[in-house]
Amino acid sequence: MEHLHVVAQGLISALGYDLASNVAAVKAGINSYQETNYVGPNHERYKAAFVPDEALPALEDTIATLPKLSERYKRLLQIAAPSVNNT
């Protein structure tokens, strides 16, 4: 059986920009859900919590300038970066 060793933790969400602030917000019962302009099949608005753009790290130029990388995928990479770069 192989073993997994966790050597670092990272997290970014609508509650905070690092693991410690997210944990503190959850423990305090804080949330940032709000109604969106997205409507579901039952014609009710979805609730969501978004990571603010200013909280996202910049992408490296080699990634940001890829011609076929949509803005949506760039945002996903920015959201994922703190979790994988926090070593």
C-alpha positions in Angstrom: 0.0 0.0 0.0 1.3 3.4 -0.9 1.2 6.3 1.6 0.1 9.8 1.0 2.0 12.6 2.7 0.3 16.1 2.9 3.0 18.6 2.9 1.0 21.8 2.5 -2.5 23.2 2.4 -4.0 25.9 0.3 -7.5 27.2 -0.2 -9.3 30.2 -1.8 -13.0 30.7 -1.6 -15.6 33.4 -1.3 -14.9 33.4 2.5 -11.2 34.1 2.4 -8.0 34.0 0.4 -6.1 31.4 2.5 -6.8 28.4 4.6 -6.7 30.2 8.0 -9.3 32.8 7.0 -11.6 30.2 5.5 -11.5 28.1 8.7 -12.1 31.2 10.9 -15.1 32.2 8.7 -16.7 28.8 8.9 -16.2 28.5 12.6 -17.9 32.0 13.0 -20.8 30.9 10.9 -20.1 33.4 8.1 -21.2 32.8 4.6 -21.3 35.0 1.5 -24.1 33.4 -0.5 -26.3 35.7 -2.5 -28.9 35.5 -5.2 -27.5 35.6 -8.7 -28.9 36.4 -12.1 -28.9 32.8 -13.0 -32.3 31.2 -13.1 -33.0 27.4 -12.7 -35.6 25.3 -14.5 -38.1 26.1 -11.8 -37.6 29.9 -12.5 -36.0 30.5 -9.1 -32.7 32.4 -8.9 -29.7 30.4 -7.9 -27.7 31.4 -4.8 -23.9 31.3 -5.1 -20.8 32.6 -3.4 -18.1 34.0 -5.8 -14.4 34.5 -5.3 -13.8 38.3 -6.0 -11.5 38.9 -9.0 -9.1 41.0 -6.9 -8.4 38.0 -4.7 -7.2 35.9 -7.6 -3.5 35.6 -8.2 -2.1 36.6 -11.6 -1.4 33.9 -14.1 2.1 33.5 -15.4 2.6 35.0 -18.8 3.3 31.7 -20.5 -0.2 30.5 -19.4 -2.1 33.8 -19.7 -1.1 34.2 -23.4 -2.1 30.8 -24.6 -4.3 31.5 -27.6 -7.0 28.8 -27.0 -7.4 29.4 -23.3 -10.8 31.0 -22.6 -11.3 33.6 -19.9 -13.4 31.0 -18.0 -10.5 28.5 -17.9 -8.1 31.2 -16.9 -10.3 32.0 -13.9 -10.5 28.4 -13.0 -6.7 28.2 -13.1 -6.5 31.3 -10.9 -8.9 29.8 -8.4 -6.9 26.5 -8.3 -3.4 28.1 -8.1 -3.4 28.8 -4.3 -4.2 25.2 -3.6 -1.4 23.7 -5.6 1.3 26.5 -5.2 1.2 26.7 -1.4 4.1 24.4 -0.8 
